[in-house]
Amino acid sequence: MGSVSERTNEATAAKRLRLDSGPQSLSGKSTPQPQSGKSTPSSGDVQVTEDAVRRYLTRKPMTTKDLLKKFQTKKTGLSREQTVNVLAQILKHLNPERKMINDKMHFSLKE
């Protein structure tokens, strides 16, 4: 029975390697390099990245509260305060269009 657990551990490690090596260059290093405006959560399930925020904002205008809800309901491995800080940095970098809708500030991006 030990061989079954070894196989699952190997499969899990292979998945991690595939996930980790995806956004990196072909340098062969398996240590992730944190980039500005991006977060590296310990759980590894969902990341608050510039690309994820960009996808949400190109779909429809959203408030910061809406964006926060999108990421807080997922397992990001970050506290609420850390998520707020990461989102703030990403929004500063993206510099989305600001619109007042129903007296609330909404952010949006054009494709």
DSSP file (Angstrom, degrees, kcal/mol; ACC not computed):
  #  RESIDUE AA STRUCTURE BP1 BP2  ACC     N-H-->O    O-->H-N    N-H-->O    O-->H-N    TCO  KAPPA ALPHA  PHI   PSI    X-CA   Y-CA   Z-CA
    1    1 A M    >>        0   0    0      0, 0.0     4,-1.3     0, 0.0     3,-0.6   0.000 360.0 360.0 360.0 -19.6    0.0    0.0    0.0
    2    2 A G  H 3>  +     0   0    0      1,-0.2     4,-1.9     2,-0.2     5,-0.1   0.817 360.0  61.5 -63.9 -29.4    3.0    2.3    0.4
    3    3 A S  H 3> S+     0   0    0      1,-0.2     4,-2.2     2,-0.2    -1,-0.2   0.829  99.1  55.5 -68.7 -30.3    3.4    2.4   -3.4
    4    4 A V  H <> S+     0   0    0     -3,-0.6     4,-2.2     2,-0.2    -1,-0.2   0.932 109.6  45.2 -67.4 -44.8   -0.1    4.0   -3.8
    5    5 A S  H  X S+     0   0    0     -4,-1.3     4,-2.2     1,-0.2    -2,-0.2   0.862 111.7  53.6 -67.4 -33.5    0.7    6.9   -1.5
    6    6 A E  H  X S+     0   0    0     -4,-1.9     4,-2.4     2,-0.2    -1,-0.2   0.911 108.4  49.9 -64.7 -40.5    4.1    7.3   -3.2
    7    7 A R  H  X S+     0   0    0     -4,-2.2     4,-2.6     2,-0.2    -2,-0.2   0.910 110.9  48.5 -64.7 -41.5    2.4    7.5   -6.6
    8    8 A T  H  X S+     0   0    0     -4,-2.2     4,-2.5     2,-0.2    -1,-0.2   0.886 111.3  50.6 -66.9 -36.9   -0.1   10.1   -5.3
    9    9 A N  H  X S+     0   0    0     -4,-2.2     4,-2.4     2,-0.2    -1,-0.2   0.909 111.6  47.7 -64.8 -40.8    2.8   12.1   -3.8
   10   10 A E  H  X S+     0   0    0     -4,-2.4     4,-2.5     2,-0.2    -2,-0.2   0.905 112.1  49.4 -65.5 -40.9    4.6   12.0   -7.1
   11   11 A A  H  X S+     0   0    0     -4,-2.6     4,-2.3     2,-0.2    -2,-0.2   0.912 111.8  48.6 -64.4 -42.0    1.5   13.0   -9.0
   12   12 A T  H  X S+     0   0    0     -4,-2.5     4,-2.4     1,-0.2    -2,-0.2   0.912 111.9  49.2 -63.8 -42.1    0.9   15.9   -6.6
   13   13 A A  H  X S+     0   0    0     -4,-2.4     4,-2.5     1,-0.2    -2,-0.2   0.895 110.1  51.5 -64.1 -39.5    4.6   17.0   -7.0
   14   14 A A  H  X S+     0   0    0     -4,-2.5     4,-2.4     2,-0.2    -2,-0.2   0.904 109.6  49.7 -64.5 -40.6    4.3   16.8  -10.7
   15   15 A K  H  X S+     0   0    0     -4,-2.3     4,-2.7     2,-0.2    -2,-0.2   0.920 110.8  50.1 -63.0 -43.0    1.2   19.0  -10.7
   16   16 A R  H  X S+     0   0    0     -4,-2.4     4,-3.2     1,-0.2     5,-0.2   0.921 110.3  50.1 -61.6 -43.1    3.0   21.5   -8.5
   17   17 A L  H  X S+     0   0    0     -4,-2.5     4,-2.6     1,-0.2    -1,-0.2   0.914 111.4  48.2 -62.3 -42.3    6.0   21.6  -10.8
   18   18 A R  H  X S+     0   0    0     -4,-2.4     4,-0.9     2,-0.2    -1,-0.2   0.916 115.1  45.1 -64.3 -42.1    3.7   22.1  -13.8
   19   19 A L  H  < S+     0   0    0     -4,-2.7     3,-0.4     1,-0.2    -2,-0.2   0.917 116.2  45.8 -67.2 -43.0    1.8   24.9  -12.0
   20   20 A D  H  < S+     0   0    0     -4,-3.2     4,-0.3     1,-0.2    -2,-0.2   0.871 113.4  48.3 -68.8 -36.9    5.0   26.6  -10.7
   21   21 A S  H  < S+     0   0    0     -4,-2.6     3,-0.4    -5,-0.2    -1,-0.2   0.631  91.2  84.8 -82.3 -12.0    6.9   26.4  -14.0
   22   22 A G  S  < S+     0   0    0     -4,-0.9    -1,-0.2    -3,-0.4    -2,-0.1   0.953  97.2  30.5 -56.3 -61.4    4.0   27.8  -16.2
   23   23 A P  S    S+     0   0    0      0, 0.0    -1,-0.2     0, 0.0    -2,-0.1   0.525 105.5  92.9 -80.8  -2.7    4.6   31.6  -15.8
   24   24 A Q  S    S-     0   0    0     -3,-0.4     6,-0.0    -4,-0.3    -3,-0.0  -0.373  80.5-102.6 -88.8 167.1    8.3   31.4  -15.3
   25   25 A S    >   -     0   0    0     -2,-0.1     3,-0.6     1,-0.1     2,-0.2  -0.214  42.7 -95.9 -75.4 175.7   11.1   31.7  -17.9
   26   26 A L  T 3  S+     0   0    0      1,-0.2    -1,-0.1     2,-0.1    -5,-0.0  -0.032  87.6 117.1 -86.7  33.1   12.8   28.6  -19.2
   27   27 A S  T 3  S-     0   0    0     -2,-0.2    -1,-0.2     2,-0.1     3,-0.1   0.686  78.9-125.9 -75.5 -17.0   15.7   29.0  -16.8
   28   28 A G    <   +     0   0    0     -3,-0.6     2,-0.3     1,-0.3    -2,-0.1   0.424  63.3 136.3  88.7  -1.7   14.9   25.7  -15.1
   29   29 A K        -     0   0    0      1,-0.1    -1,-0.3    -4,-0.1    -2,-0.1  -0.607  41.3-161.3 -80.7 139.3   14.7   27.1  -11.6
   30   30 A S        +     0   0    0     -2,-0.3    -1,-0.1    -3,-0.1    -2,-0.0   0.438  60.9 102.0-100.4   0.1   11.7   25.9   -9.6
   31   31 A T  S    S-     0   0    0    -10,-0.0     2,-0.1     1,-0.0    -2,-0.1  -0.745  75.5-126.1 -85.5 121.9   11.8   28.7   -7.0
   32   32 A P        -     0   0    0      0, 0.0    -2,-0.1     0, 0.0   -11,-0.1  -0.432  14.7-142.9 -69.4 138.1    9.1   31.3   -7.8
   33   33 A Q        -     0   0    0     -2,-0.1     2,-0.1     0, 0.0    -2,-0.0  -0.898  17.0-131.0-101.0 113.7   10.2   34.9   -8.2
   34   34 A P        -     0   0    0      0, 0.0     2,-0.3     0, 0.0     5,-0.1  -0.432  23.5-153.6 -64.9 134.1    7.6   37.3   -6.8
   35   35 A Q    >   -     0   0    0     -2,-0.1     3,-1.8     1,-0.1     2,-0.1  -0.741  29.3 -86.0-106.7 157.5    6.9   40.1   -9.2
   36   36 A S  T 3  S+     0   0    0     -2,-0.3     3,-0.1     1,-0.3    -1,-0.1  -0.362 113.9  16.1 -63.7 136.1    5.7   43.6   -8.4
   37   37 A G  T 3  S+     0   0    0      1,-0.3     2,-0.3    -2,-0.1    -1,-0.3   0.475 108.7 100.4  82.4   1.4    2.0   43.9   -8.0
   38   38 A K    <   -     0   0    0     -3,-1.8     2,-0.4    11,-0.1    -1,-0.3  -0.843  59.9-142.6-120.5 158.8    1.6   40.1   -7.7
   39   39 A S        -     0   0    0      9,-0.8    39,-0.0    -2,-0.3    -4,-0.0  -0.897   4.6-154.7-120.7 147.6    1.1   37.9   -4.7
   40   40 A T        -     0   0    0     -2,-0.4     7,-0.1     7,-0.1    36,-0.0  -0.833  21.9-158.8-120.0  92.6    2.4   34.4   -4.0
   41   41 A P        -     0   0    0      0, 0.0    36,-0.2     0, 0.0    37,-0.1  -0.319  20.0-130.6 -71.1 153.3    0.0   32.8   -1.5
   42   42 A S  S    S+     0   0    0     35,-0.4    35,-0.1     1,-0.2    36,-0.1   0.825 106.0  54.0 -73.2 -30.9    1.1   29.9    0.6
   43   43 A S  S    S-     0   0    0     33,-0.2    -1,-0.2     3,-0.1    34,-0.1   0.846  89.1-151.3 -74.0 -33.2   -1.9   27.7   -0.3
   44   44 A G        +     0   0    0     32,-0.3     3,-0.1     2,-0.2    32,-0.1   0.527  61.0 113.9  77.7   4.8   -1.3   28.1   -4.0
   45   45 A D  S    S+     0   0    0      1,-0.3     2,-0.4    30,-0.2    31,-0.2   0.989  84.0   1.4 -73.0 -60.7   -5.0   27.7   -4.8
   46   46 A V        -     0   0    0     29,-1.5     2,-0.4    25,-0.1    -1,-0.3  -0.986  68.1-152.2-132.3 138.8   -5.9   31.1   -6.2
   47   47 A Q        -     0   0    0     -2,-0.4     2,-1.2    -3,-0.1     5,-0.1  -0.902  18.1-131.7-114.8 142.1   -3.6   34.1   -6.8
   48   48 A V        +     0   0    0     -2,-0.4    -9,-0.8    28,-0.2     2,-0.3  -0.768  50.0 163.6 -85.6  96.6   -4.5   37.7   -6.8
   49   49 A T     >  -     0   0    0     -2,-1.2     4,-2.1   -11,-0.2     5,-0.2  -0.728  54.3-113.6-116.9 164.7   -2.7   38.7  -10.0
   50   50 A E  H  > S+     0   0    0     -2,-0.3     4,-2.6     1,-0.2     5,-0.2   0.881 117.6  54.3 -61.4 -39.0   -2.8   41.6  -12.3
   51   51 A D  H  > S+     0   0    0      2,-0.2     4,-2.3     1,-0.2    -1,-0.2   0.902 107.2  49.6 -63.6 -41.4   -4.2   39.3  -15.0
   52   52 A A  H  > S+     0   0    0      2,-0.2     4,-1.9     1,-0.2    -2,-0.2   0.926 113.4  45.6 -64.5 -44.4   -7.1   38.1  -12.8
   53   53 A V  H  X S+     0   0    0     -4,-2.1     4,-2.5     1,-0.2    -2,-0.2   0.909 111.6  53.3 -64.5 -41.6   -8.0   41.7  -11.9
   54   54 A R  H  X S+     0   0    0     -4,-2.6     4,-1.9     1,-0.2    -2,-0.2   0.905 106.9  52.2 -60.1 -42.2   -7.7   42.7  -15.6
   55   55 A R  H  X S+     0   0    0     -4,-2.3     4,-1.2     1,-0.2    -1,-0.2   0.927 111.5  46.3 -60.3 -45.7  -10.1   39.9  -16.6
   56   56 A Y  H  X S+     0   0    0     -4,-1.9     4,-1.7     1,-0.2     3,-0.4   0.928 113.7  47.9 -62.6 -45.0  -12.7   41.0  -14.1
   57   57 A L  H  < S+     0   0    0     -4,-2.5    52,-1.8     1,-0.2    -1,-0.2   0.748 108.1  54.0 -73.8 -23.0  -12.4   44.7  -15.1
   58   58 A T  H  < S+     0   0    0     -4,-1.9    -1,-0.2    -5,-0.2    -2,-0.2   0.767 106.3  54.5 -79.2 -24.0  -12.7   44.1  -18.8
   59   59 A R  H  < S-     0   0    0     -4,-1.2    -2,-0.2    -3,-0.4    -1,-0.1   0.953 127.6 -26.0 -71.0 -50.5  -15.9   42.1  -18.3
   60   60 A K  S  < S-     0   0    0     -4,-1.7    -1,-0.3    47,-0.1     2,-0.1  -0.988  75.0 -81.1-160.2 157.9  -17.8   44.9  -16.5
   61   61 A P        -     0   0    0      0, 0.0     2,-0.3     0, 0.0    47,-0.2  -0.422  51.7-174.8 -64.2 138.1  -17.2   47.9  -14.2
   62   62 A M  B     -A  107   0A   0     45,-2.4    45,-3.3    -2,-0.1     2,-0.1  -0.976  22.1-128.9-136.7 148.7  -16.6   46.9  -10.6
   63   63 A T     >  -     0   0    0     -2,-0.3     4,-2.2    43,-0.2     5,-0.2  -0.442  35.5-107.8 -83.9 167.8  -16.1   48.7   -7.3
   64   64 A T  H  > S+     0   0    0     41,-0.4     4,-2.5     1,-0.2     5,-0.2   0.856 123.0  56.2 -64.3 -32.7  -13.2   47.9   -5.1
   65   65 A K  H  > S+     0   0    0      2,-0.2     4,-2.2     1,-0.2    -1,-0.2   0.906 105.8  50.1 -64.3 -41.9  -15.7   46.2   -2.8
   66   66 A D  H  > S+     0   0    0      2,-0.2     4,-2.0     1,-0.2    -2,-0.2   0.926 111.7  48.0 -61.3 -45.4  -16.8   43.9   -5.7
   67   67 A L  H  X S+     0   0    0     -4,-2.2     4,-1.6     1,-0.2    -2,-0.2   0.908 110.0  52.0 -62.2 -42.3  -13.2   43.0   -6.5
   68   68 A L  H  X S+     0   0    0     -4,-2.5     4,-2.7     1,-0.2    -1,-0.2   0.907 108.2  51.5 -61.8 -41.9  -12.4   42.3   -2.9
   69   69 A K  H  X S+     0   0    0     -4,-2.2     4,-1.8     1,-0.2    -1,-0.2   0.897 105.0  57.3 -61.2 -40.7  -15.4   39.9   -2.7
   70   70 A K  H  < S+     0   0    0     -4,-2.0     4,-0.3     1,-0.2    -1,-0.2   0.886 116.6  33.7 -58.5 -40.0  -14.3   38.1   -5.8
   71   71 A F  H  < S+     0   0    0     -4,-1.6     3,-0.4     2,-0.2     5,-0.2   0.780 112.7  58.3 -90.7 -27.3  -10.9   37.3   -4.2
   72   72 A Q  H  < S+     0   0    0     -4,-2.7    -2,-0.2     1,-0.2    -3,-0.2   0.823 101.5  56.4 -71.7 -29.6  -12.0   36.9   -0.5
   73   73 A T  S  < S+     0   0    0     -4,-1.8    -1,-0.2    -5,-0.2     2,-0.2   0.709 102.7  68.8 -75.0 -17.5  -14.5   34.1   -1.4
   74   74 A K  S    S-     0   0    0     -3,-0.4     2,-1.3    -4,-0.3     3,-0.2  -0.579 100.0-101.3 -95.1 162.6  -11.6   32.1   -3.0
   75   75 A K        +     0   0    0     -2,-0.2   -29,-1.5     1,-0.2   -30,-0.2  -0.693  54.8 154.4 -85.6  94.2   -8.7   30.5   -1.1
   76   76 A T        -     0   0    0     -2,-1.3   -32,-0.3     2,-0.2    -1,-0.2   0.658  51.6-128.4 -94.8 -18.0   -6.0   33.1   -1.7
   77   77 A G  S    S+     0   0    0      1,-0.3   -35,-0.4    -3,-0.2     2,-0.3   0.555  73.9 112.0  80.1   6.3   -3.9   32.3    1.4
   78   78 A L        -     0   0    0    -37,-0.1    -1,-0.3   -36,-0.1    -2,-0.2  -0.826  69.3-118.0-112.8 151.0   -3.9   36.0    2.2
   79   79 A S     >  -     0   0    0     -2,-0.3     4,-2.4    -3,-0.1     5,-0.2  -0.336  37.2-103.2 -74.4 168.4   -5.6   37.9    5.0
   80   80 A R  H  > S+     0   0    0      1,-0.2     4,-2.4     2,-0.2     5,-0.2   0.912 123.2  50.9 -60.0 -42.8   -8.2   40.5    4.1
   81   81 A E  H  > S+     0   0    0      1,-0.2     4,-2.2     2,-0.2    -1,-0.2   0.903 110.2  48.6 -63.3 -42.0   -5.7   43.3    4.8
   82   82 A Q  H  > S+     0   0    0      2,-0.2     4,-2.6     1,-0.2    -1,-0.2   0.900 110.6  51.5 -64.8 -40.2   -3.1   41.7    2.6
   83   83 A T  H  X S+     0   0    0     -4,-2.4     4,-2.7     2,-0.2    -2,-0.2   0.909 109.0  50.9 -62.9 -41.9   -5.7   41.2   -0.2
   84   84 A V  H  X S+     0   0    0     -4,-2.4     4,-2.5     1,-0.2    -2,-0.2   0.930 111.6  47.7 -60.3 -46.1   -6.7   44.9    0.0
   85   85 A N  H  X S+     0   0    0     -4,-2.2     4,-2.2     2,-0.2    -2,-0.2   0.908 112.7  47.8 -63.4 -42.9   -3.0   46.0   -0.3
   86   86 A V  H  X S+     0   0    0     -4,-2.6     4,-2.3     2,-0.2    -1,-0.2   0.928 112.8  48.9 -64.6 -44.6   -2.3   43.7   -3.2
   87   87 A L  H  X S+     0   0    0     -4,-2.7     4,-2.8     1,-0.2     5,-0.2   0.901 109.6  52.8 -61.4 -40.7   -5.5   44.9   -5.0
   88   88 A A  H  X S+     0   0    0     -4,-2.5     4,-2.2    -5,-0.2    -1,-0.2   0.924 110.3  47.3 -61.3 -44.4   -4.5   48.6   -4.4
   89   89 A Q  H  X S+     0   0    0     -4,-2.2     4,-2.0     2,-0.2    -1,-0.2   0.905 113.1  48.6 -63.5 -41.7   -1.1   48.0   -5.9
   90   90 A I  H  X S+     0   0    0     -4,-2.3     4,-2.8     1,-0.2     5,-0.2   0.913 110.8  50.2 -65.8 -42.5   -2.5   46.3   -8.9
   91   91 A L  H  X S+     0   0    0     -4,-2.8     4,-2.2     1,-0.2    -1,-0.2   0.883 109.5  51.6 -64.7 -37.7   -5.1   49.0   -9.5
   92   92 A K  H  < S+     0   0    0     -4,-2.2    -1,-0.2    -5,-0.2    -2,-0.2   0.911 113.3  45.2 -63.0 -40.8   -2.4   51.7   -9.3
   93   93 A H  H  < S+     0   0    0     -4,-2.0    -2,-0.2     1,-0.2    -1,-0.2   0.907 116.4  44.0 -70.5 -42.0   -0.4   49.8  -11.9
   94   94 A L  H  < S-     0   0    0     -4,-2.8    -2,-0.2    -5,-0.1    -1,-0.2   0.817  87.5-157.5 -72.3 -30.7   -3.4   49.1  -14.2
   95   95 A N     <  -     0   0    0     -4,-2.2    -3,-0.1    -5,-0.2    -4,-0.1   0.960  19.6-161.4  49.5  62.1   -4.7   52.7  -13.9
   96   96 A P        -     0   0    0      0, 0.0    13,-0.2     0, 0.0     2,-0.2  -0.220  25.0 -89.7 -72.6 163.0   -8.3   51.7  -14.9
   97   97 A E  E     -B  108   0A   0     11,-2.4    11,-2.0     1,-0.0     2,-0.5  -0.500  42.2-139.2 -69.5 138.0  -10.9   54.1  -16.1
   98   98 A R  E     +B  107   0A   0      9,-0.2     2,-0.4    -2,-0.2     9,-0.2  -0.879  23.6 177.6-106.7 131.2  -13.0   55.5  -13.2
   99   99 A K  E     -B  106   0A   0      7,-3.0     7,-3.6    -2,-0.5     2,-0.7  -0.988  26.8-135.1-131.9 140.8  -16.8   55.9  -13.5
  100  100 A M  E     +B  105   0A   0     -2,-0.4     2,-0.5     5,-0.2     5,-0.2  -0.863  30.3 173.3 -93.6 115.0  -19.4   57.1  -11.1
  101  101 A I  E >  S-B  104   0A   0      3,-2.7     3,-1.2    -2,-0.7    -2,-0.1  -0.987  72.3 -14.3-124.8 120.6  -22.4   54.7  -11.2
  102  102 A N  T 3  S-     0   0    0     -2,-0.5    -1,-0.2     1,-0.3     3,-0.1   0.909 127.7 -56.8  52.4  46.2  -25.1   55.2   -8.6
  103  103 A D  T 3  S+     0   0    0      1,-0.2     2,-0.4    -3,-0.1    -1,-0.3   0.711 116.9 112.3  59.9  23.5  -22.8   57.4   -6.6
  104  104 A K  E <  S- B   0 101A   0     -3,-1.2    -3,-2.7   -41,-0.0     2,-0.5  -0.983  72.1-117.2-125.9 140.0  -20.2   54.7   -6.3
  105  105 A M  E     - B   0 100A   0     -2,-0.4   -41,-0.4    -5,-0.2     2,-0.4  -0.629  34.6-171.8 -76.5 121.2  -16.8   54.7   -8.0
  106  106 A H  E     - B   0  99A   0     -7,-3.6    -7,-3.0    -2,-0.5     2,-0.4  -0.903  10.9-147.9-114.2 143.9  -16.5   51.8  -10.5
  107  107 A F  E     +AB  62  98A   0    -45,-3.3   -45,-2.4    -2,-0.4     2,-0.3  -0.877  22.1 169.4-108.9 142.6  -13.3   50.8  -12.3
  108  108 A S  E     - B   0  97A   0    -11,-2.0   -11,-2.4    -2,-0.4     2,-0.4  -0.990  19.8-151.0-149.5 157.4  -13.2   49.4  -15.8
  109  109 A L        -     0   0    0    -52,-1.8     2,-0.3    -2,-0.3   -14,-0.0  -0.966  15.2-135.0-127.2 145.2  -10.7   48.5  -18.5
  110  110 A K              0   0    0     -2,-0.4   -52,-0.1     1,-0.1   -51,-0.1  -0.783 360.0 360.0 -97.3 146.7  -11.2   48.5  -22.2
  111  111 A E              0   0    0     -2,-0.3    -1,-0.1   -53,-0.2   -53,-0.0   0.476 360.0 360.0 -67.9 360.0   -9.9   45.5  -24.2
